[in-house]
Every structure is written in structure tokens, then in C-alpha cells.
């Protein structure tokens, strides 16, 4: 059965194309006809009285959904999306995390910005997700390097002395930057 299926609209939900997941929202009978004829090229599924109307498709969802799922799985995602968009059928590509973060759309938002980094040279950093007066706020600080603030955090939050920290470092529990000079 389709993941994230709608209780009364068929087909509607998450489907797996040959090369990745997509969302399909065939919301009415006109869209279903276009879906069958122009997207999956199976007009017989529209002409079958068991599936011709959404009411009938909903009644027969246990028959039609596995069939649609198997047909959709044979087509590349981009092809299905292009065909559905041409027919006015709501649809969308489901991106994995890497795809989403590296997509052109994400890059256009400016949510990731490169910042200088003392170890890596440059690093990607999340900018604030909100905008004020249409402008994304600048990133104020680069991320700290590994262990950069360990000394300050342990001293401020746990009131640990330099001697206690050194003892933990000597045992191999902590890696600490050198203590600031007291000169």
C-alpha cells in the first residue's frame, strides 16, 4: 500500500519511482484520467469502472494501489514529475538529506554560507533560518574547533580548577588547548 496514503483520495501519497520517492496527489477524476492516459500510459485503469471515480478507487484501494505502485516503480522520477506537472497534477520529488542540502533551491535561499575556519580553511555554516526586512541575518561566529571551549565550559559550569583539568588531560580523558597565560 502507498505510504502516507490519504483516507479518501486515491492515488494520493508517497510512491517509489524507479530511482527515488515522490509525492503524488491525484485529487479528482479529471486528474486521474490524465494520470492514467498521459503519465503512466495506462488508459485501461481509467476506463475500468472499479477505478473510474474516486469513490470507486477508494472502495477498491487494496486492488488499485499495489498495481499503481508497481507501474510507478518502472518509471524514472523526473519523467513522472514532468508528465504530472504538464497535466496539472500536484506532485513533488522527495529529496534525501544530501540532495536537499545541496540542491539549487537550497543554495538560492542562502541558508548555507561559507565561513573561514582555522583548521579547515573554509566551512559551510547554517545561517539564521529567518529573515528580517527580507534580509537574511549574517552569521556572527564560525563554529568552534574541537575542544576549543572545553576549558572555559568546564571551569564556568563545573567550577573545575586548572589542576583538575590537567589531571583529566593527563589521564587521556580530555584534550585541552593550552591554558591562557596569566601574564
N, C-alpha and C positions, 0 to 999 in steps of 0.2 A: 504494500500500500504506500501511497505517497506520504513522505514525511511532511509534517506541518499542514496537513490537509484541512480545508475549510469544511465545516459540518454540512453545508447545503449547496456549495458550488463545486462542480466537477468539470474539468480538472482545475485545481487551484492548489498551489503549494510548491514545495521543493522537489525537484526532479533531478536525476543524474543523466546528463548527456554523455556522449562517448568520451569526452575529455574534461568533464567537470560539472559541478552542480549549477543549476539555475532555478529561478523562481518563475512560475507560470501562473497567470491569473486570468483564465478564460471566464469572464464574468457574465456572459449572456449567450443566447443561442446564435446570434449573428457571428459573434466571435468564435464560437465553437465550429460553425460551418467553415469560416475562414481558416481556422486552425487545422481542421481535417483536410480541406482541399489544398491550401497553399503552404502550410507549414510542414505537416508530416506526410502530405500527399496520400491520404487515405480517405477519400470521399465516402467510401462504404461505411465508415464509422459514423458519419453524419446521417447517411441515408437509412441506417439501421434504426427502426422505431424504438428499440431499447435505449438508444443514446441520443436521439434527435433533439430532445428538450432537456433542459437542466433538471427538471423534476424527474424524468426518466433516468438520466445519468446518475442522479443522487440515489435513486432506488436501486440501481444496478452498479453501484460504485465498486463492489467487490469483483465484478467481472471486467469493467472498463479500465479501472486504474492499473492493474497489472499489465494489461495489453498496451495501454498508452506508455507506461513505464518502459516496457521492452522496445517499443518503437522509438521513443525519445532517446534511449540509450544507444541507438545506432547512428545518431546524427551528431556532428560536431556542434558544440555550444554556440559558436559565433554564427553558424548558419541558421540555427533555430532562432537565435535572438534577432538576427537581421530580418528573417521572414516574419516573425511575430511583430516586430516594430513596423514593418511595411503594412501589416494588416490592422494595426492599431490595437494589438493585444498587449495588455500590461505584462511586462516581463523584466527580468534583470539577471545579470551574472552574479553569482555568489563567489566572492573572492576569498582566497585563503589569506592568512595574516601577511605573508610576504608580498603577495600580489596587491593587497590593499595598501600596504605601506609604501610600495614602490610604484604605484600606479600614477599615470599622468594627472589624474584628477586630484590625488592627494598632493602631488608636487605643486599643483596650481594653487592649493589653499595656503601654502607657506607654513603649514603646521610643523614641518621639519626644517631646521636651519643648520648649516654647518657652523661650527664654532672652533676657534683654536683650542688645542688641548696639549698640555705639556709633555705627554707621553706619546700619544697617537699622532700628533701633528694637527689633525682635524678630526672632529667627531660630529655625528648627527645628534641633534638635541630637539626634543619636543618644545615647540613654542607654546605660549598660553593658548588654550583652545578657543578663547573668546576674543571678540573684537570690541574696541571702544571707538565710537565715531567712525566705524568702517575700517579701522586700522588694527592690525594685529600688534599686540604689545611686544616690545623687544625682550629677548632673553637677557636677564641681568647677570647670571653667573654660569660658567661652564660647570659640568659635573665634577665633583672632586675625584682625584685619583684614588686608587685602592688604598685604604688606610690613612688617607690624608688628614682626617679629622678625628681619628681614633683617640689620640691623646686628649684632645680638648673635650670630647664627648665623655670619656671615662672619668676625667677629672671633674667636669662640671656636674654630670648626672650621678656619679657614684662616689664622688669625693675621694678618688684614688690619688695617692701621692706618686711622685716620680719614682720613688723607691719601689712601690708596689707594681707600678707599670713595668719597671725594669726587671723585676723578678718574673713577671709573666712573659716578658720578652726572652729572658734567659732560658725559660722552660720551653720556649717554642710555641707558646700559646698566642702571642701577638707579634705582629710585625709593625714596628713603630718607626715613624720618621724621627730623626734626631730631635732631642728636646731643644726648645728655643734657648738661646744663650741668655743668661741673666745679667749680661753686661750692660 
